[in-house]
Amino acid sequence: MLAVASVAAVAGGVAIAAQDKYSLKVPGGLAFSEFRGYEKWQVIGVSQNGDLIATILGNPEMIAAFEAGIPGNGEPFPDGAKMAKIHWKAIKNPAEPGDPTVPGVLDDVDFMAKDGKRFSDSGGWGYGVFEYNAAAGTFRVGDLTDKPPQGHDAKCGYACHTLVASKDYVFTAYPAR
């Protein structure tokens, strides 16, 4: 009986120590909690880059902006627009017809939020990368050891996104449905 109680206590301790991903925050920048519910946002598009596949999601403000023709109409995305990009390791599924590439282990979640006042020094966008440790089931803020390296601030994605400054710093297009 003592052994059962000890196992229950240890198991309870593990449950108490579980990570609250919503407590993570990029120093001086985006917090995971600012994207609560992102898992249910509408899909903007998908992509594959190397061994990662991604689904890019948008909050209602982002989707409305795309539907209004932004950025193709020359207008910027409005403050409040947000995107989430979920990366998984790409794996082949031979059990499915055609041997499709499908999501495997979660790799990271990237966020972008438009707030011209808060992020005036990075094109109006704040960025955040949260790396996932599958073995531990936890996230951490991206850092300089990651590929690509992530600075510890709201501008971690700004250098790459300047390549698409003419599209208000957004790489992802909103394809026909």
Solvent accessible surface area in square Angstrom, and as a share of the most:
residue,aa,sasa,rsa
1,M,196,0.88
2,L,146,0.73
3,A,72,0.56
4,V,101,0.58
5,A,56,0.43
6,S,56,0.36
7,V,103,0.59
8,A,62,0.48
9,A,71,0.55
10,V,103,0.59
11,A,59,0.46
12,G,32,0.31
13,G,35,0.34
14,V,103,0.59
15,A,72,0.56
16,I,154,0.78
17,A,83,0.65
18,A,72,0.56
19,Q,67,0.30
20,D,83,0.43
21,K,49,0.21
22,Y,41,0.16
23,S,84,0.54
24,L,34,0.17
25,K,109,0.46
26,V,2,0.01
27,P,74,0.46
28,G,76,0.73
29,G,0,0.00
30,L,0,0.00
31,A,14,0.11
32,F,0,0.00
33,S,45,0.29
34,E,51,0.23
35,F,0,0.00
36,R,149,0.54
37,G,30,0.29
38,Y,8,0.03
39,E,86,0.39
40,K,187,0.79
41,W,43,0.15
42,Q,83,0.37
43,V,63,0.36
44,I,1,0.00
45,G,10,0.09
46,V,115,0.66
47,S,47,0.31
48,Q,110,0.49
49,N,123,0.63
50,G,64,0.62
51,D,91,0.47
52,L,35,0.17
53,I,25,0.13
54,A,5,0.04
55,T,27,0.16
56,I,4,0.02
57,L,9,0.04
58,G,1,0.01
59,N,10,0.05
60,P,100,0.63
61,E,81,0.36
62,M,0,0.00
63,I,11,0.06
64,A,58,0.45
65,A,5,0.04
66,F,14,0.06
67,E,118,0.53
68,A,69,0.53
69,G,34,0.32
70,I,22,0.11
71,P,26,0.16
72,G,77,0.74
73,N,78,0.40
74,G,68,0.65
75,E,98,0.44
76,P,79,0.50
77,F,3,0.01
78,P,58,0.36
79,D,85,0.44
80,G,32,0.30
81,A,0,0.00
82,K,43,0.18
83,M,11,0.05
84,A,1,0.00
85,K,65,0.27
86,I,20,0.10
87,H,24,0.11
88,W,54,0.19
89,K,81,0.34
90,A,26,0.20
91,I,85,0.43
92,K,121,0.51
93,N,40,0.20
94,P,113,0.71
95,A,97,0.76
96,E,86,0.38
97,P,128,0.81
98,G,80,0.77
99,D,64,0.33
100,P,45,0.29
101,T,53,0.31
102,V,38,0.22
103,P,70,0.44
104,G,25,0.24
105,V,83,0.48
106,L,41,0.20
107,D,28,0.14
108,D,9,0.05
109,V,1,0.00
110,D,33,0.17
111,F,2,0.01
112,M,18,0.08
113,A,5,0.04
114,K,17,0.07
115,D,42,0.22
116,G,28,0.27
117,K,181,0.77
118,R,109,0.40
119,F,5,0.02
120,S,85,0.55
121,D,97,0.50
122,S,0,0.00
123,G,26,0.25
124,G,5,0.05
125,W,0,0.00
126,G,0,0.00
127,Y,7,0.03
128,G,1,0.01
129,V,16,0.09
130,F,0,0.00
131,E,30,0.14
132,Y,59,0.22
133,N,78,0.40
134,A,55,0.42
135,A,109,0.84
136,A,65,0.50
137,G,41,0.39
138,T,40,0.23
139,F,19,0.08
140,R,101,0.37
141,V,28,0.16
142,G,1,0.01
143,D,31,0.16
144,L,125,0.62
145,T,114,0.66
146,D,15,0.08
147,K,194,0.82
148,P,84,0.53
149,P,83,0.53
150,Q,15,0.07
151,G,27,0.26
152,H,95,0.42
153,D,58,0.30
154,A,8,0.06
155,K,81,0.34
156,C,21,0.13
157,G,13,0.12
158,Y,59,0.22
159,A,80,0.62
160,C,70,0.42
161,H,28,0.12
162,T,58,0.34
163,L,146,0.73
164,V,17,0.10
165,A,46,0.36
166,S,111,0.72
167,K,86,0.37
168,D,19,0.10
169,Y,37,0.14
170,V,3,0.02
171,F,96,0.40
172,T,29,0.17
173,A,73,0.56
174,Y,51,0.19
175,P,70,0.44
176,A,108,0.84
177,R,166,0.61
